[in-house]
Amino acid sequence: MDQSDREGSGRPQEDTMFADDGHYRGAHSLIQSQIGKHLRAAYDDVVNEPVPQRFIELLEQLERSSQKTRRS
């Protein structure tokens, strides 16, 4: 459907389900919804993973280092 088809429909253009650029108006919100759904799923997976032992060791090393600095 092109611009001329919408204009010839007898309905005001703002009442159509197509935006001025010819895209379906609901497509943007549908895409955003799907992106959000997939991001939440990926984030949930990451949040539920255990902290790698190497990260724990590095945090402990940093903590010991900062304690030594405060004592000096």
PDB file of N, H, CA, C and O in Angstrom:
ATOM      1  N   MET A   1       0.856  -1.171   0.000  1.00  0.00           N
ATOM      2  CA  MET A   1       0.000   0.000   0.000  1.00  0.00           C
ATOM      3  C   MET A   1       0.898   1.228   0.000  1.00  0.00           C
ATOM      4  O   MET A   1       1.773   1.353   0.857  1.00  0.00           O
ATOM      5  N   ASP A   2       0.693   2.141  -0.953  1.00  0.00           N
ATOM      6  H   ASP A   2      -0.018   2.040  -1.649  1.00  0.00           H
ATOM      7  CA  ASP A   2       1.504   3.343  -0.990  1.00  0.00           C
ATOM      8  C   ASP A   2       0.693   4.545  -0.522  1.00  0.00           C
ATOM      9  O   ASP A   2      -0.480   4.418  -0.171  1.00  0.00           O
ATOM     10  N   GLN A   3       1.328   5.707  -0.521  1.00  0.00           N
ATOM     11  H   GLN A   3       2.281   5.811  -0.806  1.00  0.00           H
ATOM     12  CA  GLN A   3       0.722   6.945  -0.025  1.00  0.00           C
ATOM     13  C   GLN A   3      -0.587   7.252  -0.751  1.00  0.00           C
ATOM     14  O   GLN A   3      -1.562   7.647  -0.111  1.00  0.00           O
ATOM     15  N   SER A   4      -0.629   7.078  -2.076  1.00  0.00           N
ATOM     16  H   SER A   4       0.163   6.757  -2.596  1.00  0.00           H
ATOM     17  CA  SER A   4      -1.832   7.411  -2.846  1.00  0.00           C
ATOM     18  C   SER A   4      -2.999   6.501  -2.475  1.00  0.00           C
ATOM     19  O   SER A   4      -4.146   6.948  -2.480  1.00  0.00           O
ATOM     20  N   ASP A   5      -2.734   5.239  -2.154  1.00  0.00           N
ATOM     21  H   ASP A   5      -1.802   4.875  -2.149  1.00  0.00           H
ATOM     22  CA  ASP A   5      -3.802   4.327  -1.739  1.00  0.00           C
ATOM     23  C   ASP A   5      -4.424   4.780  -0.426  1.00  0.00           C
ATOM     24  O   ASP A   5      -5.643   4.720  -0.268  1.00  0.00           O
ATOM     25  N   ARG A   6      -3.623   5.221   0.497  1.00  0.00           N
ATOM     26  H   ARG A   6      -2.632   5.270   0.369  1.00  0.00           H
ATOM     27  CA  ARG A   6      -4.150   5.667   1.784  1.00  0.00           C
ATOM     28  C   ARG A   6      -4.940   6.961   1.630  1.00  0.00           C
ATOM     29  O   ARG A   6      -6.000   7.121   2.234  1.00  0.00           O
ATOM     30  N   GLU A   7      -4.427   7.878   0.827  1.00  0.00           N
ATOM     31  H   GLU A   7      -3.566   7.748   0.337  1.00  0.00           H
ATOM     32  CA  GLU A   7      -5.104   9.152   0.651  1.00  0.00           C
ATOM     33  C   GLU A   7      -6.451   8.969  -0.047  1.00  0.00           C
ATOM     34  O   GLU A   7      -7.383   9.724   0.227  1.00  0.00           O
ATOM     35  N   GLY A   8      -6.575   8.009  -0.920  1.00  0.00           N
ATOM     36  H   GLY A   8      -5.817   7.396  -1.142  1.00  0.00           H
ATOM     37  CA  GLY A   8      -7.802   7.795  -1.658  1.00  0.00           C
ATOM     38  C   GLY A   8      -8.826   6.975  -0.902  1.00  0.00           C
ATOM     39  O   GLY A   8      -9.881   6.668  -1.456  1.00  0.00           O
ATOM     40  N   SER A   9      -8.560   6.613   0.325  1.00  0.00           N
ATOM     41  H   SER A   9      -7.702   6.862   0.775  1.00  0.00           H
ATOM     42  CA  SER A   9      -9.465   5.730   1.060  1.00  0.00           C
ATOM     43  C   SER A   9     -10.677   6.445   1.621  1.00  0.00           C
ATOM     44  O   SER A   9     -11.632   5.798   2.051  1.00  0.00           O
ATOM     45  N   GLY A  10     -10.654   7.793   1.626  1.00  0.00           N
ATOM     46  H   GLY A  10      -9.878   8.319   1.277  1.00  0.00           H
ATOM     47  CA  GLY A  10     -11.780   8.519   2.190  1.00  0.00           C
ATOM     48  C   GLY A  10     -11.654   8.732   3.682  1.00  0.00           C
ATOM     49  O   GLY A  10     -12.471   9.437   4.274  1.00  0.00           O
ATOM     50  N   ARG A  11     -10.658   8.145   4.298  1.00  0.00           N
ATOM     51  H   ARG A  11      -9.994   7.573   3.818  1.00  0.00           H
ATOM     52  CA  ARG A  11     -10.435   8.338   5.724  1.00  0.00           C
ATOM     53  C   ARG A  11      -9.280   9.316   5.917  1.00  0.00           C
ATOM     54  O   ARG A  11      -8.367   9.358   5.093  1.00  0.00           O
ATOM     55  N   PRO A  12      -9.307  10.109   7.001  1.00  0.00           N
ATOM     56  CA  PRO A  12      -8.151  10.951   7.271  1.00  0.00           C
ATOM     57  C   PRO A  12      -6.919  10.071   7.466  1.00  0.00           C
ATOM     58  O   PRO A  12      -7.015   8.981   8.030  1.00  0.00           O
ATOM     59  N   GLN A  13      -5.777  10.537   7.005  1.00  0.00           N
ATOM     60  H   GLN A  13      -5.699  11.423   6.546  1.00  0.00           H
ATOM     61  CA  GLN A  13      -4.569   9.724   7.048  1.00  0.00           C
ATOM     62  C   GLN A  13      -4.213   9.314   8.479  1.00  0.00           C
ATOM     63  O   GLN A  13      -3.720   8.206   8.688  1.00  0.00           O
ATOM     64  N   GLU A  14      -4.453  10.195   9.485  1.00  0.00           N
ATOM     65  H   GLU A  14      -4.854  11.096   9.316  1.00  0.00           H
ATOM     66  CA  GLU A  14      -4.076   9.850  10.854  1.00  0.00           C
ATOM     67  C   GLU A  14      -4.908   8.697  11.420  1.00  0.00           C
ATOM     68  O   GLU A  14      -4.540   8.108  12.436  1.00  0.00           O
ATOM     69  N   ASP A  15      -6.033   8.372  10.763  1.00  0.00           N
ATOM     70  H   ASP A  15      -6.332   8.850   9.937  1.00  0.00           H
ATOM     71  CA  ASP A  15      -6.854   7.258  11.227  1.00  0.00           C
ATOM     72  C   ASP A  15      -6.393   5.916  10.675  1.00  0.00           C
ATOM     73  O   ASP A  15      -6.873   4.869  11.109  1.00  0.00           O
ATOM     74  N   THR A  16      -5.472   5.937   9.728  1.00  0.00           N
ATOM     75  H   THR A  16      -5.082   6.788   9.376  1.00  0.00           H
ATOM     76  CA  THR A  16      -4.999   4.679   9.171  1.00  0.00           C
ATOM     77  C   THR A  16      -4.013   4.040  10.129  1.00  0.00           C
ATOM     78  O   THR A  16      -3.529   4.691  11.055  1.00  0.00           O
ATOM     79  N   MET A  17      -3.719   2.784   9.914  1.00  0.00           N
ATOM     80  H   MET A  17      -4.113   2.255   9.162  1.00  0.00           H
ATOM     81  CA  MET A  17      -2.773   2.105  10.781  1.00  0.00           C
ATOM     82  C   MET A  17      -1.346   2.240  10.275  1.00  0.00           C
ATOM     83  O   MET A  17      -0.439   1.599  10.806  1.00  0.00           O
ATOM     84  N   PHE A  18      -1.133   3.068   9.254  1.00  0.00           N
ATOM     85  H   PHE A  18      -1.869   3.589   8.823  1.00  0.00           H
ATOM     86  CA  PHE A  18       0.197   3.273   8.712  1.00  0.00           C
ATOM     87  C   PHE A  18       0.680   4.680   9.014  1.00  0.00           C
ATOM     88  O   PHE A  18      -0.088   5.637   8.917  1.00  0.00           O
ATOM     89  N   ALA A  19       1.934   4.809   9.374  1.00  0.00           N
ATOM     90  H   ALA A  19       2.558   4.032   9.452  1.00  0.00           H
ATOM     91  CA  ALA A  19       2.545   6.107   9.606  1.00  0.00           C
ATOM     92  C   ALA A  19       2.879   6.757   8.268  1.00  0.00           C
ATOM     93  O   ALA A  19       2.746   6.130   7.217  1.00  0.00           O
ATOM     94  N   ASP A  20       3.312   8.011   8.309  1.00  0.00           N
ATOM     95  H   ASP A  20       3.420   8.520   9.162  1.00  0.00           H
ATOM     96  CA  ASP A  20       3.645   8.740   7.084  1.00  0.00           C
ATOM     97  C   ASP A  20       4.712   8.045   6.259  1.00  0.00           C
ATOM     98  O   ASP A  20       4.731   8.172   5.035  1.00  0.00           O
ATOM     99  N   ASP A  21       5.608   7.305   6.922  1.00  0.00           N
ATOM    100  H   ASP A  21       5.593   7.201   7.917  1.00  0.00           H
ATOM    101  CA  ASP A  21       6.685   6.648   6.184  1.00  0.00           C
ATOM    102  C   ASP A  21       6.244   5.308   5.595  1.00  0.00           C
ATOM    103  O   ASP A  21       7.059   4.607   4.997  1.00  0.00           O
ATOM    104  N   GLY A  22       4.982   4.944   5.752  1.00  0.00           N
ATOM    105  H   GLY A  22       4.319   5.514   6.238  1.00  0.00           H
ATOM    106  CA  GLY A  22       4.462   3.723   5.159  1.00  0.00           C
ATOM    107  C   GLY A  22       4.596   2.496   6.045  1.00  0.00           C
ATOM    108  O   GLY A  22       4.137   1.417   5.670  1.00  0.00           O
ATOM    109  N   HIS A  23       5.214   2.636   7.211  1.00  0.00           N
ATOM    110  H   HIS A  23       5.587   3.513   7.515  1.00  0.00           H
ATOM    111  CA  HIS A  23       5.373   1.502   8.121  1.00  0.00           C
ATOM    112  C   HIS A  23       4.149   1.370   9.022  1.00  0.00           C
ATOM    113  O   HIS A  23       3.490   2.353   9.360  1.00  0.00           O
ATOM    114  N   TYR A  24       3.881   0.180   9.384  1.00  0.00           N
ATOM    115  H   TYR A  24       4.417  -0.619   9.110  1.00  0.00           H
ATOM    116  CA  TYR A  24       2.786  -0.091  10.304  1.00  0.00           C
ATOM    117  C   TYR A  24       3.121   0.550  11.645  1.00  0.00           C
ATOM    118  O   TYR A  24       4.219   0.340  12.161  1.00  0.00           O
ATOM    119  N   ARG A  25       2.219   1.315  12.215  1.00  0.00           N
ATOM    120  H   ARG A  25       1.327   1.485  11.795  1.00  0.00           H
ATOM    121  CA  ARG A  25       2.483   2.057  13.450  1.00  0.00           C
ATOM    122  C   ARG A  25       2.826   1.144  14.623  1.00  0.00           C
ATOM    123  O   ARG A  25       3.623   1.519  15.483  1.00  0.00           O
ATOM    124  N   GLY A  26       2.244  -0.030  14.669  1.00  0.00           N
ATOM    125  H   GLY A  26       1.596  -0.334  13.971  1.00  0.00           H
ATOM    126  CA  GLY A  26       2.473  -0.925  15.784  1.00  0.00           C
ATOM    127  C   GLY A  26       3.804  -1.647  15.717  1.00  0.00           C
ATOM    128  O   GLY A  26       4.208  -2.275  16.696  1.00  0.00           O
ATOM    129  N   ALA A  27       4.490  -1.576  14.602  1.00  0.00           N
ATOM    130  H   ALA A  27       4.162  -1.065  13.807  1.00  0.00           H
ATOM    131  CA  ALA A  27       5.736  -2.320  14.436  1.00  0.00           C
ATOM    132  C   ALA A  27       6.797  -1.855  15.419  1.00  0.00           C
ATOM    133  O   ALA A  27       7.515  -2.680  15.982  1.00  0.00           O
ATOM    134  N   HIS A  28       6.909  -0.562  15.634  1.00  0.00           N
ATOM    135  H   HIS A  28       6.325   0.108  15.176  1.00  0.00           H
ATOM    136  CA  HIS A  28       7.931  -0.033  16.532  1.00  0.00           C
ATOM    137  C   HIS A  28       7.736  -0.562  17.953  1.00  0.00           C
ATOM    138  O   HIS A  28       8.684  -1.041  18.576  1.00  0.00           O
ATOM    139  N   SER A  29       6.516  -0.475  18.460  1.00  0.00           N
ATOM    140  H   SER A  29       5.746  -0.086  17.955  1.00  0.00           H
ATOM    141  CA  SER A  29       6.264  -0.943  19.822  1.00  0.00           C
ATOM    142  C   SER A  29       6.399  -2.464  19.916  1.00  0.00           C
ATOM    143  O   SER A  29       6.825  -2.981  20.949  1.00  0.00           O
ATOM    144  N   LEU A  30       6.047  -3.176  18.865  1.00  0.00           N
ATOM    145  H   LEU A  30       5.701  -2.756  18.026  1.00  0.00           H
ATOM    146  CA  LEU A  30       6.200  -4.635  18.855  1.00  0.00           C
ATOM    147  C   LEU A  30       7.682  -5.004  18.905  1.00  0.00           C
ATOM    148  O   LEU A  30       8.083  -5.898  19.651  1.00  0.00           O
ATOM    149  N   ILE A  31       8.479  -4.313  18.113  1.00  0.00           N
ATOM    150  H   ILE A  31       8.152  -3.587  17.507  1.00  0.00           H
ATOM    151  CA  ILE A  31       9.920  -4.573  18.105  1.00  0.00           C
ATOM    152  C   ILE A  31      10.521  -4.271  19.469  1.00  0.00           C
ATOM    153  O   ILE A  31      11.300  -5.067  19.994  1.00  0.00           O
ATOM    154  N   GLN A  32      10.161  -3.120  20.053  1.00  0.00           N
ATOM    155  H   GLN A  32       9.528  -2.473  19.627  1.00  0.00           H
ATOM    156  CA  GLN A  32      10.675  -2.769  21.374  1.00  0.00           C
ATOM    157  C   GLN A  32      10.280  -3.811  22.414  1.00  0.00           C
ATOM    158  O   GLN A  32      11.080  -4.170  23.279  1.00  0.00           O
ATOM    159  N   SER A  33       9.066  -4.286  22.325  1.00  0.00           N
ATOM    160  H   SER A  33       8.417  -3.994  21.623  1.00  0.00           H
ATOM    161  CA  SER A  33       8.589  -5.299  23.260  1.00  0.00           C
ATOM    162  C   SER A  33       9.402  -6.581  23.140  1.00  0.00           C
ATOM    163  O   SER A  33       9.788  -7.172  24.148  1.00  0.00           O
ATOM    164  N   GLN A  34       9.659  -7.010  21.913  1.00  0.00           N
ATOM    165  H   GLN A  34       9.345  -6.530  21.094  1.00  0.00           H
ATOM    166  CA  GLN A  34      10.441  -8.231  21.692  1.00  0.00           C
ATOM    167  C   GLN A  34      11.882  -8.068  22.159  1.00  0.00           C
ATOM    168  O   GLN A  34      12.448  -8.982  22.759  1.00  0.00           O
ATOM    169  N   ILE A  35      12.479  -6.905  21.887  1.00  0.00           N
ATOM    170  H   ILE A  35      12.019  -6.163  21.400  1.00  0.00           H
ATOM    171  CA  ILE A  35      13.847  -6.645  22.352  1.00  0.00           C
ATOM    172  C   ILE A  35      13.883  -6.697  23.871  1.00  0.00           C
ATOM    173  O   ILE A  35      14.769  -7.325  24.451  1.00  0.00           O
ATOM    174  N   GLY A  36      12.934  -6.048  24.514  1.00  0.00           N
ATOM    175  H   GLY A  36      12.214  -5.538  24.043  1.00  0.00           H
ATOM    176  CA  GLY A  36      12.870  -6.055  25.972  1.00  0.00           C
ATOM    177  C   GLY A  36      12.714  -7.451  26.536  1.00  0.00           C
ATOM    178  O   GLY A  36      13.352  -7.798  27.529  1.00  0.00           O
ATOM    179  N   LYS A  37      11.880  -8.244  25.916  1.00  0.00           N
ATOM    180  H   LYS A  37      11.361  -7.962  25.108  1.00  0.00           H
ATOM    181  CA  LYS A  37      11.653  -9.628  26.365  1.00  0.00           C
ATOM    182  C   LYS A  37      12.952 -10.436  26.299  1.00  0.00           C
ATOM    183  O   LYS A  37      13.288 -11.164  27.233  1.00  0.00           O
ATOM    184  N   HIS A  38      13.671 -10.299  25.190  1.00  0.00           N
ATOM    185  H   HIS A  38      13.398  -9.708  24.432  1.00  0.00           H
ATOM    186  CA  HIS A  38      14.922 -11.054  25.028  1.00  0.00           C
ATOM    187  C   HIS A  38      16.026 -10.541  25.949  1.00  0.00           C
ATOM    188  O   HIS A  38      16.815 -11.329  26.469  1.00  0.00           O
ATOM    189  N   LEU A  39      16.086  -9.223  26.155  1.00  0.00           N
ATOM    190  H   LEU A  39      15.444  -8.583  25.733  1.00  0.00           H
ATOM    191  CA  LEU A  39      17.086  -8.672  27.073  1.00  0.00           C
ATOM    192  C   LEU A  39      16.830  -9.137  28.509  1.00  0.00           C
ATOM    193  O   LEU A  39      17.766  -9.487  29.227  1.00  0.00           O
ATOM    194  N   ARG A  40      15.560  -9.139  28.923  1.00  0.00           N
ATOM    195  H   ARG A  40      14.799  -8.854  28.339  1.00  0.00           H
ATOM    196  CA  ARG A  40      15.235  -9.612  30.276  1.00  0.00           C
ATOM    197  C   ARG A  40      15.606 -11.078  30.445  1.00  0.00           C
ATOM    198  O   ARG A  40      16.142 -11.470  31.482  1.00  0.00           O
ATOM    199  N   ALA A  41      15.325 -11.884  29.438  1.00  0.00           N
ATOM    200  H   ALA A  41      14.890 -11.566  28.596  1.00  0.00           H
ATOM    201  CA  ALA A  41      15.664 -13.309  29.510  1.00  0.00           C
ATOM    202  C   ALA A  41      17.175 -13.500  29.613  1.00  0.00           C
ATOM    203  O   ALA A  41      17.645 -14.308  30.414  1.00  0.00           O
ATOM    204  N   ALA A  42      17.931 -12.766  28.812  1.00  0.00           N
ATOM    205  H   ALA A  42      17.549 -12.109  28.162  1.00  0.00           H
ATOM    206  CA  ALA A  42      19.397 -12.879  28.856  1.00  0.00           C
ATOM    207  C   ALA A  42      19.921 -12.384  30.191  1.00  0.00           C
ATOM    208  O   ALA A  42      20.804 -13.010  30.778  1.00  0.00           O
ATOM    209  N   TYR A  43      19.394 -11.276  30.678  1.00  0.00           N
ATOM    210  H   TYR A  43      18.677 -10.768  30.201  1.00  0.00           H
ATOM    211  CA  TYR A  43      19.837 -10.715  31.952  1.00  0.00           C
ATOM    212  C   TYR A  43      19.525 -11.677  33.093  1.00  0.00           C
ATOM    213  O   TYR A  43      20.356 -11.878  33.978  1.00  0.00           O
ATOM    214  N   ASP A  44      18.344 -12.268  33.078  1.00  0.00           N
ATOM    215  H   ASP A  44      17.669 -12.104  32.359  1.00  0.00           H
ATOM    216  CA  ASP A  44      17.977 -13.224  34.132  1.00  0.00           C
ATOM    217  C   ASP A  44      18.955 -14.395  34.163  1.00  0.00           C
ATOM    218  O   ASP A  44      19.341 -14.855  35.238  1.00  0.00           O
ATOM    219  N   ASP A  45      19.351 -14.871  33.003  1.00  0.00           N
ATOM    220  H   ASP A  45      19.037 -14.498  32.130  1.00  0.00           H
ATOM    221  CA  ASP A  45      20.315 -15.973  32.946  1.00  0.00           C
ATOM    222  C   ASP A  45      21.646 -15.564  33.570  1.00  0.00           C
ATOM    223  O   ASP A  45      22.236 -16.328  34.334  1.00  0.00           O
ATOM    224  N   VAL A  46      22.116 -14.374  33.250  1.00  0.00           N
ATOM    225  H   VAL A  46      21.637 -13.753  32.629  1.00  0.00           H
ATOM    226  CA  VAL A  46      23.405 -13.888  33.768  1.00  0.00           C
ATOM    227  C   VAL A  46      23.336 -13.674  35.284  1.00  0.00           C
ATOM    228  O   VAL A  46      24.264 -14.034  36.008  1.00  0.00           O
ATOM    229  N   VAL A  47      22.250 -13.097  35.750  1.00  0.00           N
ATOM    230  H   VAL A  47      21.496 -12.805  35.162  1.00  0.00           H
ATOM    231  CA  VAL A  47      22.108 -12.815  37.183  1.00  0.00           C
ATOM    232  C   VAL A  47      22.111 -14.104  37.998  1.00  0.00           C
ATOM    233  O   VAL A  47      22.620 -14.125  39.118  1.00  0.00           O
ATOM    234  N   ASN A  48      21.560 -15.154  37.461  1.00  0.00           N
ATOM    235  H   ASN A  48      21.146 -15.137  36.550  1.00  0.00           H
ATOM    236  CA  ASN A  48      21.464 -16.411  38.187  1.00  0.00           C
ATOM    237  C   ASN A  48      22.728 -17.268  38.119  1.00  0.00           C
ATOM    238  O   ASN A  48      22.814 -18.300  38.784  1.00  0.00           O
ATOM    239  N   GLU A  49      23.703 -16.843  37.322  1.00  0.00           N
ATOM    240  H   GLU A  49      23.633 -16.005  36.782  1.00  0.00           H
ATOM    241  CA  GLU A  49      24.963 -17.589  37.243  1.00  0.00           C
ATOM    242  C   GLU A  49      25.796 -17.310  38.495  1.00  0.00           C
ATOM    243  O   GLU A  49      25.746 -16.205  39.035  1.00  0.00           O
ATOM    244  N   PRO A  50      26.558 -18.295  38.958  1.00  0.00           N
ATOM    245  CA  PRO A  50      27.429 -18.047  40.109  1.00  0.00           C
ATOM    246  C   PRO A  50      28.581 -17.124  39.721  1.00  0.00           C
ATOM    247  O   PRO A  50      28.983 -17.055  38.560  1.00  0.00           O
ATOM    248  N   VAL A  51      29.101 -16.417  40.726  1.00  0.00           N
ATOM    249  H   VAL A  51      28.775 -16.473  41.670  1.00  0.00           H
ATOM    250  CA  VAL A  51      30.249 -15.542  40.492  1.00  0.00           C
ATOM    251  C   VAL A  51      31.470 -16.428  40.271  1.00  0.00           C
ATOM    252  O   VAL A  51      31.727 -17.322  41.077  1.00  0.00           O
ATOM    253  N   PRO A  52      32.222 -16.204  39.207  1.00  0.00           N
ATOM    254  CA  PRO A  52      33.415 -17.014  38.950  1.00  0.00           C
ATOM    255  C   PRO A  52      34.421 -16.903  40.108  1.00  0.00           C
ATOM    256  O   PRO A  52      34.600 -15.832  40.689  1.00  0.00           O
ATOM    257  N   GLN A  53      35.055 -17.998  40.420  1.00  0.00           N
ATOM    258  H   GLN A  53      34.911 -18.868  39.948  1.00  0.00           H
ATOM    259  CA  GLN A  53      36.018 -18.035  41.524  1.00  0.00           C
ATOM    260  C   GLN A  53      37.117 -16.990  41.343  1.00  0.00           C
ATOM    261  O   GLN A  53      37.559 -16.388  42.322  1.00  0.00           O
ATOM    262  N   ARG A  54      37.556 -16.772  40.128  1.00  0.00           N
ATOM    263  H   ARG A  54      37.197 -17.262  39.334  1.00  0.00           H
ATOM    264  CA  ARG A  54      38.610 -15.785  39.870  1.00  0.00           C
ATOM    265  C   ARG A  54      38.162 -14.384  40.288  1.00  0.00           C
ATOM    266  O   ARG A  54      38.967 -13.616  40.814  1.00  0.00           O
ATOM    267  N   PHE A  55      36.903 -14.041  40.066  1.00  0.00           N
ATOM    268  H   PHE A  55      36.248 -14.665  39.638  1.00  0.00           H
ATOM    269  CA  PHE A  55      36.393 -12.738  40.487  1.00  0.00           C
ATOM    270  C   PHE A  55      36.389 -12.631  42.009  1.00  0.00           C
ATOM    271  O   PHE A  55      36.741 -11.589  42.562  1.00  0.00           O
ATOM    272  N   ILE A  56      35.997 -13.698  42.679  1.00  0.00           N
ATOM    273  H   ILE A  56      35.711 -14.544  42.230  1.00  0.00           H
ATOM    274  CA  ILE A  56      35.989 -13.711  44.138  1.00  0.00           C
ATOM    275  C   ILE A  56      37.403 -13.498  44.665  1.00  0.00           C
ATOM    276  O   ILE A  56      37.611 -12.714  45.591  1.00  0.00           O
ATOM    277  N   GLU A  57      38.374 -14.193  44.080  1.00  0.00           N
ATOM    278  H   GLU A  57      38.205 -14.830  43.327  1.00  0.00           H
ATOM    279  CA  GLU A  57      39.766 -14.042  44.492  1.00  0.00           C
ATOM    280  C   GLU A  57      40.252 -12.612  44.276  1.00  0.00           C
ATOM    281  O   GLU A  57      40.930 -12.053  45.138  1.00  0.00           O
ATOM    282  N   LEU A  58      39.918 -12.026  43.151  1.00  0.00           N
ATOM    283  H   LEU A  58      39.368 -12.480  42.450  1.00  0.00           H
ATOM    284  CA  LEU A  58      40.330 -10.647  42.882  1.00  0.00           C
ATOM    285  C   LEU A  58      39.693  -9.663  43.866  1.00  0.00           C
ATOM    286  O   LEU A  58      40.351  -8.724  44.314  1.00  0.00           O
ATOM    287  N   LEU A  59      38.436  -9.871  44.200  1.00  0.00           N
ATOM    288  H   LEU A  59      37.902 -10.634  43.837  1.00  0.00           H
ATOM    289  CA  LEU A  59      37.771  -9.011  45.176  1.00  0.00           C
ATOM    290  C   LEU A  59      38.399  -9.138  46.560  1.00  0.00           C
ATOM    291  O   LEU A  59      38.579  -8.142  47.261  1.00  0.00           O
ATOM    292  N   GLU A  60      38.730 -10.363  46.948  1.00  0.00           N
ATOM    293  H   GLU A  60      38.584 -11.172  46.378  1.00  0.00           H
ATOM    294  CA  GLU A  60      39.390 -10.577  48.236  1.00  0.00           C
ATOM    295  C   GLU A  60      40.764  -9.906  48.257  1.00  0.00           C
ATOM    296  O   GLU A  60      41.149  -9.305  49.260  1.00  0.00           O
ATOM    297  N   GLN A  61      41.499 -10.009  47.151  1.00  0.00           N
ATOM    298  H   GLN A  61      41.186 -10.497  46.336  1.00  0.00           H
ATOM    299  CA  GLN A  61      42.813  -9.379  47.049  1.00  0.00           C
ATOM    300  C   GLN A  61      42.669  -7.852  47.144  1.00  0.00           C
ATOM    301  O   GLN A  61      43.459  -7.200  47.827  1.00  0.00           O
ATOM    302  N   LEU A  62      41.701  -7.300  46.486  1.00  0.00           N
ATOM    303  H   LEU A  62      41.060  -7.830  45.931  1.00  0.00           H
ATOM    304  CA  LEU A  62      41.461  -5.863  46.549  1.00  0.00           C
ATOM    305  C   LEU A  62      41.098  -5.428  47.958  1.00  0.00           C
ATOM    306  O   LEU A  62      41.564  -4.391  48.431  1.00  0.00           O
ATOM    307  N   GLU A  63      40.277  -6.207  48.624  1.00  0.00           N
ATOM    308  H   GLU A  63      39.899  -7.049  48.241  1.00  0.00           H
ATOM    309  CA  GLU A  63      39.882  -5.894  50.002  1.00  0.00           C
ATOM    310  C   GLU A  63      41.097  -5.905  50.927  1.00  0.00           C
ATOM    311  O   GLU A  63      41.272  -4.989  51.731  1.00  0.00           O
ATOM    312  N   ARG A  64      41.938  -6.937  50.819  1.00  0.00           N
ATOM    313  H   ARG A  64      41.796  -7.681  50.166  1.00  0.00           H
ATOM    314  CA  ARG A  64      43.146  -6.998  51.653  1.00  0.00           C
ATOM    315  C   ARG A  64      44.057  -5.808  51.377  1.00  0.00           C
ATOM    316  O   ARG A  64      44.626  -5.232  52.304  1.00  0.00           O
ATOM    317  N   SER A  65      44.193  -5.447  50.140  1.00  0.00           N
ATOM    318  H   SER A  65      43.731  -5.915  49.387  1.00  0.00           H
ATOM    319  CA  SER A  65      45.042  -4.336  49.749  1.00  0.00           C
ATOM    320  C   SER A  65      44.520  -3.010  50.331  1.00  0.00           C
ATOM    321  O   SER A  65      45.296  -2.194  50.828  1.00  0.00           O
ATOM    322  N   SER A  66      43.209  -2.813  50.262  1.00  0.00           N
ATOM    323  H   SER A  66      42.579  -3.476  49.858  1.00  0.00           H
ATOM    324  CA  SER A  66      42.641  -1.570  50.788  1.00  0.00           C
ATOM    325  C   SER A  66      42.717  -1.527  52.311  1.00  0.00           C
ATOM    326  O   SER A  66      42.849  -0.443  52.879  1.00  0.00           O
ATOM    327  N   GLN A  67      42.639  -2.673  52.992  1.00  0.00           N
ATOM    328  H   GLN A  67      42.533  -3.554  52.531  1.00  0.00           H
ATOM    329  CA  GLN A  67      42.798  -2.716  54.450  1.00  0.00           C
ATOM    330  C   GLN A  67      44.220  -2.344  54.846  1.00  0.00           C
ATOM    331  O   GLN A  67      44.415  -1.617  55.820  1.00  0.00           O
ATOM    332  N   LYS A  68      45.206  -2.823  54.118  1.00  0.00           N
ATOM    333  H   LYS A  68      45.048  -3.414  53.327  1.00  0.00           H
ATOM    334  CA  LYS A  68      46.599  -2.481  54.388  1.00  0.00           C
ATOM    335  C   LYS A  68      46.822  -0.980  54.211  1.00  0.00           C
ATOM    336  O   LYS A  68      47.536  -0.359  54.999  1.00  0.00           O
ATOM    337  N   THR A  69      46.223  -0.408  53.196  1.00  0.00           N
ATOM    338  H   THR A  69      45.643  -0.912  52.556  1.00  0.00           H
ATOM    339  CA  THR A  69      46.384   1.019  52.909  1.00  0.00           C
ATOM    340  C   THR A  69      45.772   1.861  54.030  1.00  0.00           C
ATOM    341  O   THR A  69      46.337   2.892  54.396  1.00  0.00           O
ATOM    342  N   ARG A  70      44.641   1.450  54.573  1.00  0.00           N
ATOM    343  H   ARG A  70      44.182   0.613  54.275  1.00  0.00           H
ATOM    344  CA  ARG A  70      43.993   2.194  55.669  1.00  0.00           C
ATOM    345  C   ARG A  70      44.790   2.111  56.945  1.00  0.00           C
ATOM    346  O   ARG A  70      44.784   3.060  57.728  1.00  0.00           O
ATOM    347  N   ARG A  71      45.476   1.015  57.185  1.00  0.00           N
ATOM    348  H   ARG A  71      45.481   0.243  56.549  1.00  0.00           H
ATOM    349  CA  ARG A  71      46.271   0.841  58.414  1.00  0.00           C
ATOM    350  C   ARG A  71      47.531   1.697  58.389  1.00  0.00           C
ATOM    351  O   ARG A  71      48.036   2.084  59.443  1.00  0.00           O
ATOM    352  N   SER A  72      48.039   1.993  57.205  1.00  0.00           N
ATOM    353  H   SER A  72      47.628   1.678  56.349  1.00  0.00           H
ATOM    354  CA  SER A  72      49.297   2.735  57.081  1.00  0.00           C
ATOM    355  C   SER A  72      49.139   4.196  57.356  1.00  0.00           C
ATOM    356  O   SER A  72      50.113   4.946  57.289  1.00  0.00           O
TER     357      SER A  72
END
